[in-house]
Amino acid sequence: MQMLTTLLRQHARPRPRVWWLLPLVALLLLGSIGWGAHRIYQERELRYRHQIEGGLHAVNLLQMRGLADWRARRMAEAAALTQDGLLARAVAQWRKTAAPEREALLRERLLILVEQARYTAAYLVDVQGRLLLQPQGTAAGLLPAPEQQALQQALVQAQPVVVELRRDPAFAFEIYGLLAPLFDGDRPLGAVWLVVDARTTLYPLLQTWPSHSPSAESVLVRRQGDAAVALSPLRLRGEEPTALQLPLAQHRRDPLVQAVEGVRGAFYASDYREQEVLAVASAVPDSPWLLVSKVDVADAFSEAQRREWLGLGLLASLGLLLLGCIAMLWQWRAWQRERALKGELERNLRWLDNAQKAAAVGYFTYDTRRETFVMSRMASAIFGLPADGRMTLRQWMGLLHPDEGAQVLQIHGRAMTERTPLRTQYRIRRANDRQERWVEVWGEYSQASAAEPSRMTGTVQDITERRHTEEQLSRYRAALEAQVRLDPLTQVANRLALHEAVTHEWSRAQREGTPLAMVMMDVDHFKAYNDYYGHVAGDQCLRRVAEALSALLGRAGDLLARYGGEEFAVLLPGADVPAAMAVALRLQDQVRALALEHRGSACSGIVTLSMGVTSLHPQQHADVAGQEAAQILFQQADAALYTAKQTGRNRVVLYGADCMAALHPSGWTPLTPIEPHDL
């Protein structure tokens, strides 16, 4: 009985309950869902951030391309004026005789620049910077100081010079100027001063945006002393008339200041309104300008943040009621959010695609970690790939032309290592038809943070037709030059004409039994002359020397040729050694008589010549053909000239056995005359 009671009590004792585990399980499940939701939120936020940064980078790159093309087009127009010989002759005739009809022609030319080339003003100025003429009539006054300095620089360099964006009291707006020098031969006539209103043609290039964000704007900026100066107006400043100047020490976080201090690519900063902004900075090629494109962070990310917080709030409130419903609702909201982001991205990509088609330019982004290119449809078409917009690094390397693959990889690697803008041209073999094409690539590498992989964002353009045109023009130009026997600078014979004359005259000398002499001469210390007086004066010096030498050679058959650089040669048919030496001494005295000042010479205060003389007689070289005789004649004259230069210059040396014996130990290499097919 007692045993039965004990058993009943044991069965009646309550078993341990596990209900307290349910809240723990629910808490762990909610925590897992919350942690998973947080991770998804971070991934989507990071993806959206990359999309916004990439879009802003693309806008900045397209605007930078537009600015670079605008500057290049203006410089090309100015260079065309400098090279316009008809305009220079018209100006020279007008300055000599100020006839009304000549002035009318010049005014009409200036009017064409204003009306058709969209210049605000165009002036003809003299070498002192005095205004002479404008489309409306005569002009008075002097060039402003910056333009005066640019004018002198343009006349010295014989090429157009740019005056960067600035304000001038004579104009009520920022101006961009160019000075295109004009020359009548070597004599400077003055220049054409071209003035551009930046508001009409330059600033509109900064207003191209794919979206209508109220805080998005692009601005040109440059460093001026210890301040960053905005060259273009800022839309968010309203009607503020003064240019924005930010001292570097006081505005370290401003994107304009960071740009002038070397920051490139996408970065986050605080602008002049004390607003947090996302900015992209890049350098405009061949200019002191920097382009900064920016948008408020709150404006760029507000919609995404609102949607994300709403989704998380719904998840937290409904999670207490039913975990399954929360998961379904959160998935629905995530789908809605992704569809909205995808729709916005598609609109932006559609805008970029239309812009690329209009410009025949494709867009790409390269991820260095994944070694993958993401490309637009136009870029895929250029490379002959499917329109899926994907290409691996190995695929791209396989498309490179075998002759240029190593060089292209080196250029890209250096740009990525040094974080410098990339602009290059190379050949590819298109994937779909293996057709050889030329492409031009613009790109910039950027890195948002040390933890993020670096990326290259850029454009690619098919320039095959342009390259073919350039190659055809080059071949045509080479064919024309091969037919020319006259040196364009000195208007005397060139090396090809000299070589042909030596061969011809030696054949005649063999028939008639007469000698053939040559005088090789070199303008002493001509490099020092160029360095001291400039290349324009150096060209004029060579012309004067050539004229003096030509004036002395009066015999029929004597030929003066410019052999190369500052070196000349005189061919003297029928001249033996005494006659050749006499001619050489007269030529030397003729150049000395010019008394051309030469402060860079170490042997004289005027321009002098070093000469080498030789003469061949068919009796001594009866079995020598024309080509071999020409080689002997050139080598002996060159050896004698080398001896003259080594023994003090400003002298005449006759070739002899002592010349060759003295020169061979010093490492002198005999001159080989140029063949016709080498030119």
C-alpha positions, 0 to 999 in steps of 0.5 A, a space after each residue: 500500500 505504501 509502495 502504491 502511494 509512492 508511485 502515485 505521488 511520483 506520477 502526480 508531480 508536475 513535469 518541467 514546462 518549456 513555454 519560456 523558450 517560445 519568447 526566446 525563439 521568437 526574439 532570436 527569429 526577430 533578431 535574425 529577420 532584423 539583422 537580415 533586413 539591415 544587411 539587405 538595406 545596407 547592400 541596396 543603399 551601397 548599390 544605389 550610392 554607386 549608381 548615383 556616383 556613377 551617374 554624376 561621374 558620367 555627367 561630369 565626364 560628358 561636360 568635361 569633354 564638351 569643355 575640352 572640345 570647345 577650347 580646342 575648337 576656339 584654338 583651331 579657329 585662331 590658328 586658322 587666322 594665323 595661317 591665313 596668308 591671304 588675310 596677312 597680305 591684306 593687312 600688310 597692304 592696308 597698313 601700307 596704303 589705307 585705302 577704303 576698299 581694303 579696309 572694307 575687306 578687313 572689316 567684312 572678315 572681322 564681321 564674319 568672325 562675329 556673326 558666323 563664328 559667334 564671337 562677341 567682338 573681333 579687333 585687329 591690333 598692331 604689334 604694340 597692342 593698339 586697336 586698329 579696326 573692328 567690324 563697325 569701323 576703326 577702333 581706338 585704345 590699347 589692349 588690356 594688360 592681360 591681352 598685351 602680355 598674351 600678344 607679346 607671347 603670341 608674336 614670339 611663339 608665332 602661334 595663338 595664345 589664350 587669355 583665360 576667363 576674366 572680367 574687364 571694365 570694357 565688358 559687362 560679362 566674363 570674357 574668354 580671349 584669344 590673340 591670333 598673331 599675323 605675319 608678313 613673311 617673318 615680319 610681325 603685323 599684329 594680331 586678331 583679338 577674338 573675344 567670347 562672351 562666356 554666357 552664350 557658348 561656354 556656360 550652357 555646356 554646364 547645364 546638361 543634366 539627365 535629371 531635374 534635381 534642384 540642387 545639382 550644378 556644375 562649376 568651373 574653378 581654378 586656383 588663384 593664389 591661396 583661394 579657389 575661384 569659381 569661374 562660372 556662375 553658381 545657380 544656387 547663389 541666386 543673382 550674386 554678382 561677385 565671383 565666389 572666392 574661397 580661401 583654402 585655409 578656411 574652407 577645407 571641406 568645400 568641394 571647390 577647395 578640395 578640387 584645386 588641392 588635387 582631389 579627383 573623382 567622386 567624394 563627399 564634402 560640405 559646400 559654400 552653403 554648409 550643405 553636405 554634397 556629393 561631388 565629382 572633380 576632374 581636370 579639363 585637358 590642356 587648360 587650368 580649369 577644373 570642373 566640379 559637379 555636385 548635388 546635395 546628399 539629402 536631395 540625392 538620397 532622400 527618396 531612397 532613405 524615405 522608402 527604406 525607413 518606411 519599409 523598416 518601420 512596417 517590418 517592426 510594427 507588423 513583426 509583433 503580430 505575424 512574422 510571416 505577414 511581416 516577411 511578405 510585406 517587407 518583400 513587397 516593399 523591397 520589390 516596390 523599392 527596387 522597381 522604383 530604383 530600376 525605373 529611375 536608373 533606366 531613365 538615366 541610362 536611356 538619357 545617357 544612351 540617347 546622348 551617346 548615340 547622338 555623339 556616336 560615343 559609348 559609355 563604360 565602367 570598369 571594376 578593378 576587383 571583379 575585372 569586369 566592364 559594364 558597357 552601354 549599348 553603343 560601347 558594346 556595338 563598337 566592340 562587336 559584342 552582344 548588347 548585354 553590357 558585359 565584358 571581362 578583362 580577358 575578353 577585352 585583351 583578346 580584342 586588342 590588336 597584336 601589334 599594340 596590345 602591350 603598349 595599350 596595357 602599359 598606358 592603362 596600367 600607368 593611368 590606373 597607378 598614377 590616378 591620371 586622366 586617360 586619353 588614348 587611341 588604339 586598334 581592336 579587332 571587333 568580336 563579331 566580324 574580326 574587322 580592324 577598327 580604331 577607337 578613342 578612349 577617355 577615362 578617369 579612375 576614382 576610389 570612393 574610400 580605401 575600403 572600396 575598389 577603384 573604378 574607371 569610368 569613361 567613354 569610347 568612340 569609333 574613329 576608324 573613318 577619321 583615322 583612314 582620312 588622316 592616313 590618306 592625307 598623310 600618304 598624299 602629303 608624303 608623295 608630294 614631298 617626295 617630288 619636291 627638290 627645293 628646301 622650303 625654308 631657304 629656297 635652295 636645293 635640298 638633299 635629294 636634289 644634291 644627291 641626284 646632281 652629284 650622280 649626274 655630274 660625276 657621269 659627265 666628269 667621267 665623260 669629259 675627264 674633269 674634276 668634281 669638287 664639293 664644299 661642306 659647310 656648317 653654321 658655327 654654334 647654330 644651336 646656341 644662336 637658336 637658344 639665344 635669339 629664338 627659332 624665328 630669328 634662326 630661320 631668318 639667319 639660315 635664309 640670309 646665309 643661303 642668299 649670301 652663298 647663292 649670290 656668290 655662286 655664278 658659274 653654270 652648274 654650281 649647286 648650293 643645297 641645304 644638307 640638313 639643319 644648319 649644314 649646307 653643301 656646294 657642288 662645283 663641277 670642273 673645279 680642282 683643289 685650288 679652285 675649290 679652296 678659292 671658292 670656299 674662302 670667298 664663300 666664308 668671306 661672303 658670310 662674314 661680310 653679312 656681320 650677323 650678330 651671334 652672341 652665343 658663338 664661342 669663336 666669333 661675335 658674328 655668324 661664321 662658317 666651318 668648311 670642309 673641301 674635297 675634289 675627285 678626278 676621274 683619272 684617280 677613280 676610273 672604275 668608280 660608279 656614280 653612287 660610289 663616287 657620291 659616297 666618297 665625295 660626301 665622306 671626304 667633305 664631311 671628314 674635312 668639315 669635322 676636322 675644321 669643327 674639331 680644330 676651332 671652327 670658323 676655318 676651311 680645311 682641305 681633305 687629306 690623309 691626315 683628316 681620316 687618320 686623325 678622325 677615326 680614333 675619336 669615334 667619327 662615323 663617315 657620312 652616308 649620303 641619303 638615297 632617294 627612296 629614303 626621303 
